[in-house]
């Protein structure tokens, strides 16, 4: 059986390339369903590189407890922690395999990664999957991130 959860970085000023959000799988496999980045302050064209990747060592993040899409589901095993599931890295971990890479023109407002089921990124128990802004913005901009993922038990 699988359960759907969300991890969210509330819109925050970003000035450097960094991990925006990471999810550390608990004692169950996780599968990314969607990733959305959006910005609220930039009014001119700028291209930023976005990566969905595995981490071989966690970034230091602000802890975030995954939110249940269905309130009757069990609490996620991908618990929040400064070296676990969280947002807005203050110290980068070690990047591993890049699973998806794209360029986002921020003037469009948002970037959505919605892979077909056969192309969804998976992470096994204890692994870390992350969304990274791989290009620093030219100037501070307010960026939010929302990731939905399935947890299999």
VOMARFI-959198 format. One record per residue: x, y, z of N, C-alpha, C in turn; residue in one letter. Coordinates in steps of 0.05 Angstrom, whole numbers, plus 5000, padded with zeros to 4 digits. Each point is the difference from the previous one (the first is absolute). Layout:
# residues N
XYZXYZXYZA...
***
This chain:
# residues 153
501749775000498350235000501850255000X499050214987501550255000498350235011X501450205011498850235012501350254988X498450214996501050254987500550225021X502450124997500850215019501150244984X500250235014501150254988502150125019X502150104988502050155014500150274986X500150225015499750274989502050195012X501450154982501650235008498350244995X499250145021498450244997501850214985X498850174985501650194985502050155017X502549974991502350105016502050144981X501250225008502050134984502449824995X500749974975502349834993502150174985X502549975007502150164988502349834989X500149745007502249824991498849744989X501749854986499249734992500049835025X497949835003499949845024497849794998X500049815019497849815002497650155012X497950004985497550135010498449815018X500149744994498449815015501249734997X500049845022500949734999498149825016X499749754991498449805014501849765005X500149935025501549765008498049775005X500149804983498249785003500449865027X497949935013500249855025500249704993X498549845014500049714996498149914978X499850164979498349944977501050154976X499649874976500750134975498250244995X501250224988498450234993500250044969X497950124989500050064971498950284996X501550174986499150274995497750004980X497950155007497750034982500150264985X500750225014500350264987501850185016X501250194985501750215011499150264988X499550205016499350264990501850215014X501250184983501450235010498550244990X499850215016498750244992501450245013X499850234987501350245010497950225000X500450195019498150215004501050294996X502650034994501050275000501450094974X500849824984501650074976498150084977X500650224987498350094978501550014973X502449894999501549994975500949724995X500749944976501049734992502649945014X500149755010502549895011499749704999X502149864991500049714999501649895023X498749805014501449875022500049704995X502249875006500249714997498849865025X498249814995498749845021500949714997X500649875023500749725000498349855021X499149764992498949815019502149785002X501049965024502449825002499949845026X501849815001500449855025502350145015X499949995026502250095017501349765013X502749995000501449795014500650085029X499750265005500250105028498050235001X498550015022497850205002501150285002X498450194989500550285005499050075028X500950215011498950105026497750184992X497649925009497550134992498350085024X498050164995498050065020498049765000X499749885023498349765002497250054990X498849814986497350014991498749735002X497849985013498549745002498149994977X500249784983498249984977497050015009X498550144983497150035005498549784986X498149885014498349794988498050134980X499849894976497950094982497249905010X500049775011497549895012500549995030X498450165015500550015029499649735015X498849804987499749745012502449824996X501950084984502449844995501950015024X501849805002502050015021502050224996X501450085021502150204998502249894983X501250174984502249924982502449895015X501349814989502549895011502450184992X499650184981502150194992499950245019X500949965024499750205021501850244995X499150235011501650244998502450005018X502150154992502450025016502050174985X502050115014501950174987501949854981X500149745003501549834981498149794988X497450074999498049814989498250164981X497449985004498150144983499850295008X500450184981499950285007500450184976X500250265005500150204979502350205004X500650144979501750245001502849955013X501649854986502649915012501850245008X501249975023501950205009502949904995X500349734998502549874993499349784980X501549994978499449804980501249735009X498549794993501049735004501649924975X500249744995501449904977498049914979X500250124976498249924978500849744989X498049844993500449754986498950014972X498749794991498949994973497950224995X500350134976498050184991497849844986X497550015010497949854989498450154979X499850265003498650174980501350275002X500250134976501350264999498550174979X499650255006498550184982500850285006X499150184982500450295003497350135004X499950195018497550145007500350294993X498350114983499950284995498150125021X501050145020498550085023497850204993X500150144977497950194993497349854996X500249744994497549844997498649955026X501350065022498749975027500649745013X499449774986500449755013501249794981X501249805012501149774985498849755012X499049834984498649755009501349764988X500749815017501049744991497949795008X498749894979497849825005500549754982X501849825008500749784982497749794999X499949864977498249784998500949795020X498249825009500749815021502549834994X500449934975502449844993502650155003X499950265001502450175001500450145027X498449925020500350135026502649915014X501150195015502549955014499449855026X501649805006499649835024502550025018X499549965026502249995019499349785020X502049845006499649775018500350095029X499449835018500150055029502750145007X499850225015502450135010501350194980X499249994975501150174979498950285001X501450184987499150295000499750094971X497750124995499450124974499650305004X501050164982500050295004499350164975X499150245005499550204978502050225005X501650064979502250195004499850224979X500350245009500450234982503050004994X500749934976502849964993501450254988X498450214997501150264990499150215020X501850165009499250225018498450214986X497950105011498650234988501850244998X499550174979501650244996499750195024X497650005011499450165024498049855016X499750085025498149865018497349974988X498849765001497249964991498749815019X497450035004498549845018499049754986X500949775009499449744987498649825020X497949864991498749795015500349744985X499849785015500249734988498049825014X498749834983498149805010500649744987X500449785016500549744990497949815011X498849844982498149795009501549744995X499749815019501349744997498249785012X500449764988498749765011501949865017X499049885022501649845018498749725000X501649804993499049724998500549845025X497949885011500349835024498849734996X
***
